[in-house]
Amino acid sequence: MERETIIELSHVDAGYPGATILKDVSFTVGRGEVFILLGGSGCGKSTIMKHMIGLNPVLSGRLLVAGMEWSGRTRAALCRKIGVMYQSGALFGSMTCLQNVMLPLGEFTRLGRRERVDRAMSLLRDVELEDAADKMPNEISGGMRKRVAIARAMALDPEVVFLDEPSAGLDPITAASLDGLILRLRAGKGMTFVVVTHELASIFKIADRCAMFDKARRGMIALGRPQELRDTSDDAFVRRFFNRGEDGGPDNGKR
């Protein structure tokens, strides 16, 4: 069954004024999909995400989130439709885990304090951290901080949640647990996830599709299901990436 489009990039040039990092990028993300942005260091995957969450305008082309472009007129509405977990978690160290999750509710809703507390506790239960509500971020592990950050990203019931390197710095068991959480949240809440990562174990476990970028070619070089890219891509660089550096098929004369 074809998914409804929630994000669309059409012929986007990505980067910063005077510095084009990626050229002519086009892809869509379907509602309820786990979509991965991947590639080597400096390839532009984080730059693309910054455009998608409205931190930086695209250099050219068209980028739509929930049918809207980022602009002064739409920014407030779009900010409520997305949630973001940054790589470090970016929790406020002077606030408890509960207060961190409550923060967007105080800034962007008219809920009373009791309602904000109840909503935040429900989100902490969703990420299996209800018992950590009164702890400070420095009192919990790195994996737990990322779970709290995911709960905060979901506070406004967004249509899309963006996760920047969720497995970075985590041991394999904790990373696998976080992957399982993403899949449970998608199944239970129908959320769309856009994830920046280069962790192959996570990619194969959670991704419906992925877009791969290459620094040297300054563009998107692959789009599709990770298993298909690993097994059938006619691009040798893509095959090597998904086969951990070993060429997974005939070279066909392509990089």
Rosetta blueprint (number, residue, H / E / L):
1 M L
2 E L
3 R L
4 E L
5 T E
6 I E
7 I E
8 E E
9 L E
10 S E
11 H E
12 V E
13 D E
14 A E
15 G E
16 Y E
17 P L
18 G L
19 A E
20 T E
21 I E
22 L E
23 K E
24 D E
25 V E
26 S E
27 F E
28 T E
29 V E
30 G E
31 R L
32 G L
33 E L
34 V E
35 F E
36 I E
37 L E
38 L E
39 G E
40 G L
41 S L
42 G L
43 C L
44 G L
45 K H
46 S H
47 T H
48 I H
49 M H
50 K H
51 H H
52 M H
53 I L
54 G L
55 L L
56 N L
57 P L
58 V L
59 L L
60 S E
61 G E
62 R E
63 L E
64 L E
65 V E
66 A L
67 G L
68 M E
69 E L
70 W L
71 S L
72 G L
73 R L
74 T L
75 R H
76 A H
77 A H
78 L H
79 C H
80 R H
81 K H
82 I E
83 G E
84 V E
85 M E
86 Y L
87 Q L
88 S L
89 G L
90 A L
91 L L
92 F L
93 G L
94 S L
95 M L
96 T L
97 C H
98 L H
99 Q H
100 N H
101 V H
102 M H
103 L H
104 P H
105 L H
106 G H
107 E H
108 F H
109 T L
110 R L
111 L L
112 G L
113 R H
114 R H
115 E H
116 R H
117 V H
118 D H
119 R H
120 A H
121 M H
122 S H
123 L H
124 L H
125 R H
126 D H
127 V L
128 E L
129 L L
130 E H
131 D H
132 A H
133 A L
134 D L
135 K L
136 M L
137 P H
138 N H
139 E H
140 I L
141 S L
142 G H
143 G H
144 M H
145 R H
146 K H
147 R H
148 V H
149 A H
150 I H
151 A H
152 R H
153 A H
154 M L
155 A L
156 L L
157 D L
158 P L
159 E L
160 V E
161 V E
162 F E
163 L E
164 D E
165 E L
166 P L
167 S L
168 A L
169 G L
170 L L
171 D L
172 P H
173 I H
174 T H
175 A H
176 A H
177 S H
178 L H
179 D H
180 G H
181 L H
182 I H
183 L H
184 R H
185 L H
186 R H
187 A H
188 G H
189 K H
190 G L
191 M L
192 T E
193 F E
194 V E
195 V E
196 V E
197 T L
198 H L
199 E L
200 L H
201 A H
202 S H
203 I H
204 F H
205 K H
206 I H
207 A L
208 D L
209 R E
210 C E
211 A E
212 M E
213 F E
214 D E
215 K L
216 A L
217 R L
218 R L
219 G E
220 M E
221 I E
222 A E
223 L E
224 G E
225 R L
226 P H
227 Q H
228 E H
229 L H
230 R H
231 D H
232 T H
233 S L
234 D L
235 D L
236 A H
237 F H
238 V H
239 R H
240 R H
241 F H
242 F H
243 N L
244 R L
245 G L
246 E L
247 D L
248 G L
249 G L
250 P L
251 D L
252 N L
253 G L
254 K L
255 R L
